Amino acid sequence: MIPVGRITEETMMKALTRARLTERARVSDREAVRCGPVRSKWAFLAAIAAAIFVWLGVGRAALAVNAGISVADLEGRWKDDRKNLVLDISRCGGGWCGVEITGENACGRTALRMEEPPSREASLGGRLELAAEAQPYSVWARLRRNEQGLRLLITGQSGDRIEPWRRTYPFMATLARIGDVQCRPDAKVS
């Protein structure tokens, strides 16, 4: 105990500081959850849960948008501006063929041949030959619908088979449908 005559301003400040610390130490467990790192942990978990719910909702919407796509939607003229590639894709035999469009809407040679696997919807596998002297690509084509409309995604690699577990492919193109077929694979080329 400090005698009354010896209480200074410094002693009072120390006593008040100790009282505040003691009061903070008595905070109940329920209040402790609302402060410090525990609070940020719960906020983080809530944000993760919200992100998962949003992702699931967007994923379902994307599946609903692509659900109405069939392989029959493949027929038409498709263009990829980045690769300067235009193909007229139509049925040929038991699969699909793509006639390359050269110059001013001139029909070129058949550059793409694809077959429908029975288990996949709106997805095909085949070969793409961009130049007569170059090795052709084994390709995998998928139809997708997004905000801009119907898109044909073609990924491929040199060789006889497509390897779906690869992260990157030597050939990747996103083609947009720009019209109806004008060149058929069985048409005479002059």
BAMARKOL-12305 format. One record per atom (N, C-alpha, C): residue in three letters; x, y, z; atom name; residue number from 1. Coordinates in nm, 3 decimals. Layout:
% BAMARKOL-12305
 residuo    east   north      up atomo num
     ala       X       Y       Z    CA NUM
...
//
This chain:
% BAMARKOL-12305
 residuo    east   north      up atomo num
     met   0.082  -0.116   0.000     N   1
     met   0.000   0.000   0.000    CA   1
     met   0.087   0.124   0.000     C   1
     ile   0.044   0.226  -0.072     N   2
     ile   0.119   0.352  -0.081    CA   2
     ile   0.053   0.453   0.012     C   2
     pro   0.135   0.519   0.095     N   3
     pro   0.078   0.622   0.183    CA   3
     pro   0.019   0.735   0.101     C   3
     val  -0.085   0.797   0.155     N   4
     val  -0.159   0.901   0.084    CA   4
     val  -0.068   1.018   0.047     C   4
     gly   0.022   1.054   0.123     N   5
     gly   0.109   1.167   0.093    CA   5
     gly   0.204   1.140  -0.021     C   5
     arg   0.229   1.016  -0.051     N   6
     arg   0.326   0.982  -0.154    CA   6
     arg   0.262   0.950  -0.290     C   6
     ile   0.136   0.968  -0.306     N   7
     ile   0.070   0.941  -0.434    CA   7
     ile   0.103   1.055  -0.529     C   7
     thr   0.169   1.019  -0.634     N   8
     thr   0.205   1.118  -0.735    CA   8
     thr   0.124   1.092  -0.862     C   8
     glu   0.140   1.179  -0.954     N   9
     glu   0.071   1.163  -1.082    CA   9
     glu   0.119   1.036  -1.154     C   9
     glu   0.247   1.008  -1.144     N  10
     glu   0.303   0.888  -1.207    CA  10
     glu   0.244   0.761  -1.145     C  10
     thr   0.228   0.758  -1.015     N  11
     thr   0.170   0.643  -0.946    CA  11
     thr   0.026   0.624  -0.988     C  11
     met  -0.049   0.732  -1.004     N  12
     met  -0.189   0.724  -1.048    CA  12
     met  -0.198   0.666  -1.189     C  12
     met  -0.109   0.706  -1.278     N  13
     met  -0.110   0.657  -1.415    CA  13
     met  -0.083   0.506  -1.418     C  13
     lys   0.013   0.461  -1.336     N  14
     lys   0.043   0.318  -1.329    CA  14
     lys  -0.077   0.240  -1.279     C  14
     ala  -0.145   0.292  -1.179     N  15
     ala  -0.261   0.224  -1.122    CA  15
     ala  -0.374   0.215  -1.225     C  15
     leu  -0.399   0.323  -1.299     N  16
     leu  -0.503   0.322  -1.402    CA  16
     leu  -0.470   0.223  -1.514     C  16
     thr  -0.344   0.217  -1.553     N  17
     thr  -0.302   0.124  -1.658    CA  17
     thr  -0.323  -0.019  -1.614     C  17
     arg  -0.287  -0.050  -1.490     N  18
     arg  -0.309  -0.186  -1.438    CA  18
     arg  -0.458  -0.220  -1.433     C  18
     ala  -0.540  -0.126  -1.397     N  19
     ala  -0.685  -0.148  -1.390    CA  19
     ala  -0.741  -0.179  -1.528     C  19
     arg  -0.694  -0.105  -1.630     N  20
     arg  -0.742  -0.130  -1.766    CA  20
     arg  -0.701  -0.268  -1.814     C  20
     leu  -0.577  -0.308  -1.788     N  21
     leu  -0.530  -0.440  -1.829    CA  21
     leu  -0.609  -0.550  -1.760     C  21
     thr  -0.639  -0.533  -1.633     N  22
     thr  -0.716  -0.632  -1.560    CA  22
     thr  -0.856  -0.643  -1.617     C  22
     glu  -0.915  -0.530  -1.651     N  23
     glu  -1.050  -0.529  -1.708    CA  23
     glu  -1.051  -0.600  -1.843     C  23
     arg  -0.949  -0.579  -1.927     N  24
     arg  -0.942  -0.645  -2.057    CA  24
     arg  -0.926  -0.796  -2.041     C  24
     ala  -0.855  -0.837  -1.939     N  25
     ala  -0.833  -0.980  -1.917    CA  25
     ala  -0.961  -1.050  -1.878     C  25
     arg  -1.060  -0.977  -1.829     N  26
     arg  -1.186  -1.037  -1.786    CA  26
     arg  -1.289  -1.048  -1.899     C  26
     val  -1.249  -1.024  -2.021     N  27
     val  -1.343  -1.031  -2.133    CA  27
     val  -1.392  -1.175  -2.145     C  27
     ser  -1.521  -1.189  -2.164     N  28
     ser  -1.579  -1.323  -2.172    CA  28
     ser  -1.536  -1.394  -2.300     C  28
     asp  -1.550  -1.525  -2.302     N  29
     asp  -1.511  -1.604  -2.419    CA  29
     asp  -1.591  -1.566  -2.543     C  29
     arg  -1.718  -1.535  -2.525     N  30
     arg  -1.802  -1.498  -2.638    CA  30
     arg  -1.751  -1.370  -2.703     C  30
     glu  -1.709  -1.274  -2.624     N  31
     glu  -1.655  -1.151  -2.680    CA  31
     glu  -1.519  -1.174  -2.743     C  31
     ala  -1.443  -1.269  -2.695     N  32
     ala  -1.311  -1.296  -2.750    CA  32
     ala  -1.320  -1.347  -2.893     C  32
     val  -1.429  -1.415  -2.929     N  33
     val  -1.446  -1.466  -3.065    CA  33
     val  -1.461  -1.351  -3.164     C  33
     arg  -1.514  -1.240  -3.119     N  34
     arg  -1.539  -1.129  -3.209    CA  34
     arg  -1.417  -1.040  -3.232     C  34
     cys  -1.304  -1.071  -3.176     N  35
     cys  -1.190  -0.982  -3.192    CA  35
     cys  -1.066  -1.060  -3.232     C  35
     gly  -0.970  -0.990  -3.285     N  36
     gly  -0.840  -1.047  -3.315    CA  36
     gly  -0.842  -1.145  -3.431     C  36
     pro  -0.745  -1.236  -3.432     N  37
     pro  -0.730  -1.327  -3.544    CA  37
     pro  -0.847  -1.424  -3.561     C  37
     val  -0.918  -1.453  -3.455     N  38
     val  -1.032  -1.544  -3.466    CA  38
     val  -1.139  -1.481  -3.555     C  38
     arg  -1.161  -1.355  -3.537     N  39
     arg  -1.261  -1.285  -3.618    CA  39
     arg  -1.221  -1.291  -3.766     C  39
     ser  -1.095  -1.266  -3.796     N  40
     ser  -1.052  -1.269  -3.935    CA  40
     ser  -1.061  -1.410  -3.992     C  40
     lys  -1.041  -1.511  -3.909     N  41
     lys  -1.054  -1.650  -3.953    CA  41
     lys  -1.198  -1.679  -3.994     C  41
     trp  -1.294  -1.637  -3.912     N  42
     trp  -1.435  -1.659  -3.946    CA  42
     trp  -1.476  -1.578  -4.068     C  42
     ala  -1.425  -1.457  -4.080     N  43
     ala  -1.457  -1.376  -4.197    CA  43
     ala  -1.402  -1.441  -4.323     C  43
     phe  -1.282  -1.497  -4.313     N  44
     phe  -1.221  -1.566  -4.426    CA  44
     phe  -1.303  -1.688  -4.466     C  44
     leu  -1.345  -1.768  -4.368     N  45
     leu  -1.425  -1.886  -4.398    CA  45
     leu  -1.561  -1.848  -4.458     C  45
     ala  -1.619  -1.740  -4.409     N  46
     ala  -1.747  -1.695  -4.465    CA  46
     ala  -1.728  -1.650  -4.610     C  46
     ala  -1.617  -1.583  -4.640     N  47
     ala  -1.590  -1.540  -4.777    CA  47
     ala  -1.569  -1.660  -4.869     C  47
     ile  -1.500  -1.762  -4.820     N  48
     ile  -1.479  -1.884  -4.899    CA  48
     ile  -1.613  -1.952  -4.927     C  48
     ala  -1.698  -1.963  -4.824     N  49
     ala  -1.829  -2.026  -4.842    CA  49
     ala  -1.913  -1.948  -4.943     C  49
     ala  -1.910  -1.815  -4.934     N  50
     ala  -1.986  -1.733  -5.029    CA  50
     ala  -1.934  -1.752  -5.172     C  50
     ala  -1.803  -1.760  -5.186     N  51
     ala  -1.744  -1.780  -5.319    CA  51
     ala  -1.785  -1.914  -5.377     C  51
     ile  -1.790  -2.017  -5.293     N  52
     ile  -1.831  -2.150  -5.341    CA  52
     ile  -1.976  -2.147  -5.386     C  52
     phe  -2.063  -2.081  -5.310     N  53
     phe  -2.204  -2.074  -5.349    CA  53
     phe  -2.221  -1.997  -5.479     C  53
     val  -2.146  -1.888  -5.497     N  54
     val  -2.154  -1.811  -5.621    CA  54
     val  -2.104  -1.896  -5.736     C  54
     trp  -1.990  -1.965  -5.715     N  55
     trp  -1.933  -2.048  -5.820    CA  55
     trp  -2.031  -2.158  -5.860     C  55
     leu  -2.094  -2.222  -5.764     N  56
     leu  -2.191  -2.325  -5.796    CA  56
     leu  -2.308  -2.269  -5.875     C  56
     gly  -2.353  -2.152  -5.840     N  57
     gly  -2.462  -2.089  -5.914    CA  57
     gly  -2.422  -2.055  -6.055     C  57
     val  -2.302  -1.999  -6.073     N  58
     val  -2.254  -1.965  -6.207    CA  58
     val  -2.229  -2.091  -6.287     C  58
     gly  -2.175  -2.194  -6.224     N  59
     gly  -2.152  -2.320  -6.292    CA  59
     gly  -2.280  -2.382  -6.343     C  59
     arg  -2.385  -2.378  -6.261     N  60
     arg  -2.514  -2.432  -6.306    CA  60
     arg  -2.569  -2.351  -6.422     C  60
     ala  -2.553  -2.218  -6.415     N  61
     ala  -2.601  -2.134  -6.525    CA  61
     ala  -2.524  -2.165  -6.653     C  61
     ala  -2.393  -2.185  -6.642     N  62
     ala  -2.312  -2.218  -6.759    CA  62
     ala  -2.353  -2.353  -6.817     C  62
     leu  -2.380  -2.451  -6.732     N  63
     leu  -2.424  -2.580  -6.780    CA  63
     leu  -2.560  -2.568  -6.848     C  63
     ala  -2.648  -2.485  -6.795     N  64
     ala  -2.779  -2.467  -6.856    CA  64
     ala  -2.766  -2.402  -6.993     C  64
     val  -2.673  -2.306  -7.008     N  65
     val  -2.653  -2.239  -7.136    CA  65
     val  -2.600  -2.338  -7.239     C  65
     asn  -2.502  -2.422  -7.202     N  66
     asn  -2.442  -2.516  -7.295    CA  66
     asn  -2.525  -2.642  -7.313     C  66
     ala  -2.628  -2.662  -7.231     N  67
     ala  -2.708  -2.783  -7.239    CA  67
     ala  -2.784  -2.792  -7.371     C  67
     gly  -2.822  -2.681  -7.431     N  68
     gly  -2.899  -2.682  -7.554    CA  68
     gly  -2.816  -2.697  -7.680     C  68
     ile  -2.686  -2.714  -7.668     N  69
     ile  -2.598  -2.725  -7.784    CA  69
     ile  -2.590  -2.870  -7.829     C  69
     ser  -2.601  -2.891  -7.960     N  70
     ser  -2.584  -3.025  -8.014    CA  70
     ser  -2.482  -3.019  -8.128     C  70
     val  -2.439  -3.134  -8.174     N  71
     val  -2.340  -3.139  -8.282    CA  71
     val  -2.399  -3.082  -8.411     C  71
     ala  -2.530  -3.084  -8.425     N  72
     ala  -2.595  -3.028  -8.545    CA  72
     ala  -2.569  -2.878  -8.556     C  72
     asp  -2.542  -2.810  -8.444     N  73
     asp  -2.511  -2.667  -8.447    CA  73
     asp  -2.376  -2.639  -8.510     C  73
     leu  -2.299  -2.742  -8.539     N  74
     leu  -2.166  -2.727  -8.595    CA  74
     leu  -2.170  -2.680  -8.741     C  74
     glu  -2.277  -2.712  -8.812     N  75
     glu  -2.283  -2.677  -8.953    CA  75
     glu  -2.291  -2.525  -8.971     C  75
     gly  -2.196  -2.472  -9.053     N  76
     gly  -2.194  -2.329  -9.080    CA  76
     gly  -2.055  -2.281  -9.116     C  76
     arg  -2.043  -2.151  -9.135     N  77
     arg  -1.913  -2.089  -9.163    CA  77
     arg  -1.856  -2.036  -9.033     C  77
     trp  -1.730  -2.072  -9.005     N  78
     trp  -1.663  -2.038  -8.880    CA  78
     trp  -1.536  -1.962  -8.910     C  78
     lys  -1.507  -1.861  -8.824     N  79
     lys  -1.392  -1.775  -8.850    CA  79
     lys  -1.315  -1.748  -8.722     C  79
     asp  -1.181  -1.753  -8.734     N  80
     asp  -1.091  -1.714  -8.626    CA  80
     asp  -1.001  -1.605  -8.681     C  80
     asp  -1.019  -1.481  -8.635     N  81
     asp  -0.942  -1.368  -8.685    CA  81
     asp  -0.794  -1.376  -8.649     C  81
     arg  -0.763  -1.429  -8.533     N  82
     arg  -0.623  -1.434  -8.490    CA  82
     arg  -0.539  -1.527  -8.576     C  82
     lys  -0.597  -1.634  -8.624     N  83
     lys  -0.522  -1.730  -8.705    CA  83
     lys  -0.551  -1.713  -8.855     C  83
     asn  -0.631  -1.615  -8.891     N  84
     asn  -0.669  -1.593  -9.030    CA  84
     asn  -0.723  -1.724  -9.090     C  84
     leu  -0.817  -1.784  -9.020     N  85
     leu  -0.871  -1.914  -9.057    CA  85
     leu  -1.022  -1.903  -9.072     C  85
     val  -1.073  -1.946  -9.189     N  86
     val  -1.218  -1.952  -9.213    CA  86
     val  -1.248  -2.091  -9.267     C  86
     leu  -1.345  -2.159  -9.205     N  87
     leu  -1.383  -2.293  -9.245    CA  87
     leu  -1.534  -2.301  -9.264     C  87
     asp  -1.575  -2.369  -9.371     N  88
     asp  -1.715  -2.406  -9.390    CA  88
     asp  -1.728  -2.551  -9.343     C  88
     ile  -1.798  -2.572  -9.233     N  89
     ile  -1.809  -2.705  -9.174    CA  89
     ile  -1.948  -2.762  -9.204     C  89
     ser  -1.948  -2.883  -9.261     N  90
     ser  -2.074  -2.951  -9.293    CA  90
     ser  -2.054  -3.102  -9.283     C  90
     arg  -2.165  -3.176  -9.291     N  91
     arg  -2.160  -3.323  -9.284    CA  91
     arg  -2.088  -3.378  -9.406     C  91
     cys  -2.009  -3.482  -9.382     N  92
     cys  -1.947  -3.556  -9.493    CA  92
     cys  -1.932  -3.701  -9.449     C  92
     gly  -1.991  -3.790  -9.519     N  93
     gly  -1.986  -3.931  -9.480    CA  93
     gly  -2.048  -3.950  -9.343     C  93
     gly  -1.976  -4.014  -9.251     N  94
     gly  -2.026  -4.036  -9.116    CA  94
     gly  -1.979  -3.932  -9.018     C  94
     gly  -1.914  -3.828  -9.063     N  95
     gly  -1.861  -3.727  -8.972    CA  95
     gly  -1.884  -3.586  -9.022     C  95
     trp  -1.786  -3.500  -8.998     N  96
     trp  -1.793  -3.359  -9.035    CA  96
     trp  -1.664  -3.321  -9.106     C  96
     cys  -1.677  -3.233  -9.206     N  97
     cys  -1.559  -3.185  -9.278    CA  97
     cys  -1.561  -3.033  -9.281     C  97
     gly  -1.442  -2.976  -9.283     N  98
     gly  -1.428  -2.831  -9.290    CA  98
     gly  -1.350  -2.791  -9.413     C  98
     val  -1.414  -2.716  -9.502     N  99
     val  -1.350  -2.669  -9.623    CA  99
     val  -1.290  -2.533  -9.594     C  99
     glu  -1.162  -2.518  -9.625     N 100
     glu  -1.092  -2.393  -9.600    CA 100
     glu  -1.137  -2.288  -9.701     C 100
     ile  -1.165  -2.168  -9.655     N 101
     ile  -1.206  -2.057  -9.741    CA 101
     ile  -1.082  -1.970  -9.764     C 101
     thr  -1.048  -1.951  -9.891     N 102
     thr  -0.929  -1.873  -9.925    CA 102
     thr  -0.970  -1.748 -10.001     C 102
     gly  -0.891  -1.645  -9.988     N 103
     gly  -0.915  -1.522 -10.063    CA 103
     gly  -1.053  -1.465 -10.038     C 103
     glu  -1.118  -1.423 -10.146     N 104
     glu  -1.251  -1.365 -10.138    CA 104
     glu  -1.358  -1.473 -10.151     C 104
     asn  -1.386  -1.542 -10.042     N 105
     asn  -1.489  -1.646 -10.036    CA 105
     asn  -1.471  -1.757 -10.139     C 105
     ala  -1.347  -1.789 -10.173     N 106
     ala  -1.320  -1.898 -10.267    CA 106
     ala  -1.307  -2.028 -10.188     C 106
     cys  -1.369  -2.134 -10.241     N 107
     cys  -1.363  -2.264 -10.175    CA 107
     cys  -1.227  -2.326 -10.198     C 107
     gly  -1.164  -2.368 -10.091     N 108
     gly  -1.033  -2.433 -10.099    CA 108
     gly  -1.047  -2.583 -10.077     C 108
     arg  -0.944  -2.641 -10.023     N 109
     arg  -0.943  -2.786 -10.001    CA 109
     arg  -1.007  -2.820  -9.866     C 109
     thr  -1.037  -2.947  -9.846     N 110
     thr  -1.091  -2.993  -9.718    CA 110
     thr  -0.975  -3.001  -9.620     C 110
     ala  -0.975  -2.915  -9.519     N 111
     ala  -0.865  -2.907  -9.424    CA 111
     ala  -0.897  -2.978  -9.292     C 111
     leu  -1.025  -2.997  -9.262     N 112
     leu  -1.065  -3.053  -9.133    CA 112
     leu  -1.157  -3.173  -9.155     C 112
     arg  -1.126  -3.282  -9.086     N 113
     arg  -1.212  -3.402  -9.088    CA 113
     arg  -1.228  -3.447  -8.944     C 113
     met  -1.355  -3.461  -8.900     N 114
     met  -1.383  -3.499  -8.761    CA 114
     met  -1.490  -3.607  -8.756     C 114
     glu  -1.482  -3.687  -8.651     N 115
     glu  -1.581  -3.791  -8.626    CA 115
     glu  -1.644  -3.766  -8.490     C 115
     glu  -1.772  -3.804  -8.479     N 116
     glu  -1.843  -3.789  -8.352    CA 116
     glu  -1.822  -3.911  -8.265     C 116
     pro  -1.765  -3.895  -8.147     N 117
     pro  -1.763  -4.009  -8.056    CA 117
     pro  -1.902  -4.026  -7.996     C 117
     pro  -1.949  -4.150  -7.978     N 118
     pro  -2.086  -4.171  -7.930    CA 118
     pro  -2.111  -4.122  -7.787     C 118
     ser  -2.006  -4.110  -7.706     N 119
     ser  -2.027  -4.075  -7.565    CA 119
     ser  -2.026  -3.926  -7.537     C 119
     arg  -1.980  -3.845  -7.628     N 120
     arg  -1.965  -3.702  -7.599    CA 120
     arg  -2.070  -3.621  -7.671     C 120
     glu  -2.119  -3.517  -7.605     N 121
     glu  -2.218  -3.429  -7.665    CA 121
     glu  -2.148  -3.300  -7.706     C 121
     ala  -2.164  -3.258  -7.831     N 122
     ala  -2.107  -3.135  -7.885    CA 122
     ala  -1.955  -3.134  -7.874     C 122
     ser  -1.892  -3.251  -7.892     N 123
     ser  -1.748  -3.262  -7.888    CA 123
     ser  -1.706  -3.365  -7.993     C 123
     leu  -1.601  -3.331  -8.071     N 124
     leu  -1.558  -3.419  -8.179    CA 124
     leu  -1.407  -3.431  -8.180     C 124
     gly  -1.357  -3.537  -8.242     N 125
     gly  -1.214  -3.555  -8.258    CA 125
     gly  -1.183  -3.577  -8.405     C 125
     gly  -1.064  -3.536  -8.448     N 126
     gly  -1.029  -3.554  -8.589    CA 126
     gly  -0.892  -3.501  -8.623     C 126
     arg  -0.878  -3.459  -8.751     N 127
     arg  -0.749  -3.411  -8.802    CA 127
     arg  -0.769  -3.278  -8.874     C 127
     leu  -0.670  -3.191  -8.858     N 128
     leu  -0.669  -3.061  -8.924    CA 128
     leu  -0.538  -3.047  -8.999     C 128
     glu  -0.547  -3.019  -9.130     N 129
     glu  -0.429  -3.002  -9.213    CA 129
     glu  -0.432  -2.861  -9.270     C 129
     leu  -0.351  -2.772  -9.213     N 130
     leu  -0.352  -2.632  -9.255    CA 130
     leu  -0.268  -2.608  -9.380     C 130
     ala  -0.159  -2.682  -9.397     N 131
     ala  -0.074  -2.668  -9.515    CA 131
     ala  -0.046  -2.807  -9.569     C 131
     ala  -0.044  -2.821  -9.701     N 132
     ala  -0.027  -2.951  -9.764    CA 132
     ala   0.106  -3.016  -9.727     C 132
     glu   0.211  -2.939  -9.712     N 133
     glu   0.342  -2.995  -9.683    CA 133
     glu   0.372  -3.009  -9.533     C 133
     ala   0.285  -2.958  -9.448     N 134
     ala   0.306  -2.965  -9.302    CA 134
     ala   0.238  -3.089  -9.244     C 134
     gln   0.289  -3.132  -9.129     N 135
     gln   0.228  -3.246  -9.061    CA 135
     gln   0.091  -3.202  -9.006     C 135
     pro  -0.013  -3.283  -9.024     N 136
     pro  -0.146  -3.244  -8.974    CA 136
     pro  -0.153  -3.252  -8.821     C 136
     tyr  -0.251  -3.183  -8.767     N 137
     tyr  -0.276  -3.184  -8.623    CA 137
     tyr  -0.385  -3.286  -8.591     C 137
     ser  -0.368  -3.356  -8.481     N 138
     ser  -0.479  -3.431  -8.422    CA 138
     ser  -0.555  -3.329  -8.339     C 138
     val  -0.685  -3.315  -8.360     N 139
     val  -0.760  -3.209  -8.294    CA 139
     val  -0.878  -3.263  -8.216     C 139
     trp  -0.919  -3.180  -8.124     N 140
     trp  -1.038  -3.204  -8.043    CA 140
     trp  -1.119  -3.076  -8.051     C 140
     ala  -1.243  -3.083  -8.095     N 141
     ala  -1.328  -2.964  -8.113    CA 141
     ala  -1.447  -2.972  -8.019     C 141
     arg  -1.479  -2.856  -7.957     N 142
     arg  -1.592  -2.847  -7.864    CA 142
     arg  -1.673  -2.723  -7.896     C 142
     leu  -1.804  -2.738  -7.890     N 143
     leu  -1.894  -2.624  -7.909    CA 143
     leu  -1.930  -2.566  -7.773     C 143
     arg  -1.926  -2.435  -7.762     N 144
     arg  -1.962  -2.365  -7.639    CA 144
     arg  -2.044  -2.241  -7.674     C 144
     arg  -2.130  -2.202  -7.582     N 145
     arg  -2.207  -2.078  -7.600    CA 145
     arg  -2.167  -1.983  -7.487     C 145
     asn  -2.137  -1.859  -7.525     N 146
     asn  -2.107  -1.757  -7.424    CA 146
     asn  -2.185  -1.630  -7.458     C 146
     glu  -2.147  -1.518  -7.396     N 147
     glu  -2.220  -1.392  -7.417    CA 147
     glu  -2.219  -1.348  -7.562     C 147
     gln  -2.109  -1.379  -7.635     N 148
     gln  -2.098  -1.337  -7.775    CA 148
     gln  -2.169  -1.433  -7.871     C 148
     gly  -2.213  -1.548  -7.824     N 149
     gly  -2.281  -1.643  -7.911    CA 149
     gly  -2.211  -1.778  -7.912     C 149
     leu  -2.232  -1.853  -8.018     N 150
     leu  -2.177  -1.988  -8.032    CA 150
     leu  -2.030  -1.980  -8.071     C 150
     arg  -1.946  -2.061  -8.005     N 151
     arg  -1.802  -2.065  -8.032    CA 151
     arg  -1.759  -2.209  -8.054     C 151
     leu  -1.663  -2.229  -8.144     N 152
     leu  -1.604  -2.359  -8.169    CA 152
     leu  -1.459  -2.352  -8.122     C 152
     leu  -1.427  -2.430  -8.020     N 153
     leu  -1.291  -2.432  -7.965    CA 153
     leu  -1.219  -2.553  -8.023     C 153
     ile  -1.107  -2.530  -8.090     N 154
     ile  -1.029  -2.640  -8.148    CA 154
     ile  -0.890  -2.638  -8.086     C 154
     thr  -0.851  -2.750  -8.027     N 155
     thr  -0.717  -2.766  -7.973    CA 155
     thr  -0.654  -2.886  -8.043     C 155
     gly  -0.524  -2.878  -8.068     N 156
     gly  -0.460  -2.987  -8.138    CA 156
     gly  -0.310  -2.993  -8.117     C 156
     gln  -0.256  -3.107  -8.159     N 157
     gln  -0.113  -3.130  -8.149    CA 157
     gln  -0.070  -3.216  -8.266     C 157
     ser   0.057  -3.212  -8.300     N 158
     ser   0.110  -3.296  -8.406    CA 158
     ser   0.106  -3.441  -8.359     C 158
     gly   0.089  -3.531  -8.454     N 159
     gly   0.088  -3.673  -8.419    CA 159
     gly  -0.044  -3.739  -8.451     C 159
     asp  -0.053  -3.865  -8.409     N 160
     asp  -0.170  -3.945  -8.442    CA 160
     asp  -0.284  -3.935  -8.344     C 160
     arg  -0.253  -3.897  -8.217     N 161
     arg  -0.358  -3.893  -8.114    CA 161
     arg  -0.353  -3.760  -8.039     C 161
     ile  -0.469  -3.719  -7.993     N 162
     ile  -0.478  -3.601  -7.906    CA 162
     ile  -0.458  -3.648  -7.762     C 162
     glu  -0.381  -3.575  -7.686     N 163
     glu  -0.356  -3.607  -7.546    CA 163
     glu  -0.433  -3.507  -7.459     C 163
     pro  -0.549  -3.546  -7.407     N 164
     pro  -0.634  -3.451  -7.335    CA 164
     pro  -0.575  -3.403  -7.202     C 164
     trp  -0.473  -3.469  -7.149     N 165
     trp  -0.417  -3.429  -7.019    CA 165
     trp  -0.309  -3.322  -7.032     C 165
     arg  -0.278  -3.279  -7.153     N 166
     arg  -0.178  -3.172  -7.171    CA 166
     arg  -0.232  -3.040  -7.117     C 166
     arg  -0.140  -2.953  -7.076     N 167
     arg  -0.181  -2.819  -7.030    CA 167
     arg  -0.183  -2.721  -7.146     C 167
     thr  -0.095  -2.737  -7.243     N 168
     thr  -0.093  -2.648  -7.359    CA 168
     thr  -0.087  -2.732  -7.486     C 168
     tyr  -0.132  -2.673  -7.594     N 169
     tyr  -0.134  -2.740  -7.724    CA 169
     tyr  -0.068  -2.649  -7.827     C 169
     pro   0.001  -2.708  -7.926     N 170
     pro   0.062  -2.627  -8.031    CA 170
     pro  -0.041  -2.551  -8.114     C 170
     phe  -0.161  -2.607  -8.128     N 171
     phe  -0.265  -2.538  -8.204    CA 171
     phe  -0.387  -2.516  -8.114     C 171
     met  -0.428  -2.391  -8.104     N 172
     met  -0.547  -2.355  -8.028    CA 172
     met  -0.618  -2.244  -8.104     C 172
     ala  -0.746  -2.265  -8.131     N 173
     ala  -0.823  -2.164  -8.205    CA 173
     ala  -0.964  -2.157  -8.148     C 173
     thr  -1.018  -2.035  -8.145     N 174
     thr  -1.156  -2.012  -8.106    CA 174
     thr  -1.226  -1.948  -8.226     C 174
     leu  -1.315  -2.023  -8.287     N 175
     leu  -1.384  -1.976  -8.406    CA 175
     leu  -1.526  -1.933  -8.371     C 175
     ala  -1.571  -1.828  -8.436     N 176
     ala  -1.707  -1.777  -8.418    CA 176
     ala  -1.788  -1.810  -8.542     C 176
     arg  -1.913  -1.844  -8.524     N 177
     arg  -2.000  -1.873  -8.638    CA 177
     arg  -2.039  -1.741  -8.703     C 177
     ile  -2.013  -1.732  -8.835     N 178
     ile  -2.040  -1.606  -8.905    CA 178
     ile  -2.143  -1.620  -9.017     C 178
     gly  -2.191  -1.742  -9.042     N 179
     gly  -2.291  -1.758  -9.148    CA 179
     gly  -2.316  -1.904  -9.180     C 179
     asp  -2.385  -1.923  -9.294     N 180
     asp  -2.421  -2.056  -9.339    CA 180
     asp  -2.312  -2.112  -9.431     C 180
     val  -2.315  -2.243  -9.450     N 181
     val  -2.218  -2.312  -9.535    CA 181
     val  -2.241  -2.273  -9.680     C 181
     gln  -2.133  -2.240  -9.751     N 182
     gln  -2.141  -2.211  -9.895    CA 182
     gln  -2.056  -2.310  -9.974     C 182
     cys  -1.954  -2.367  -9.910     N 183
     cys  -1.866  -2.463  -9.978    CA 183
     cys  -1.881  -2.600  -9.912     C 183
     arg  -1.913  -2.700  -9.993     N 184
     arg  -1.928  -2.836  -9.944    CA 184
     arg  -1.801  -2.916  -9.974     C 184
     pro  -1.769  -3.016  -9.891     N 185
     pro  -1.646  -3.092  -9.914    CA 185
     pro  -1.645  -3.171 -10.044     C 185
     asp  -1.764  -3.203 -10.096     N 186
     asp  -1.769  -3.279 -10.220    CA 186
     asp  -1.774  -3.190 -10.343     C 186
     ala  -1.767  -3.057 -10.325     N 187
     ala  -1.771  -2.967 -10.439    CA 187
     ala  -1.640  -2.975 -10.517     C 187
     lys  -1.648  -2.955 -10.648     N 188
     lys  -1.531  -2.959 -10.734    CA 188
     lys  -1.446  -2.835 -10.705     C 188
     val  -1.316  -2.856 -10.697     N 189
     val  -1.224  -2.745 -10.675    CA 189
     val  -1.149  -2.722 -10.804     C 189
     ser  -1.147  -2.597 -10.852     N 190
     ser  -1.081  -2.568 -10.979    CA 190
     ser  -0.936  -2.533 -10.961     C 190
//
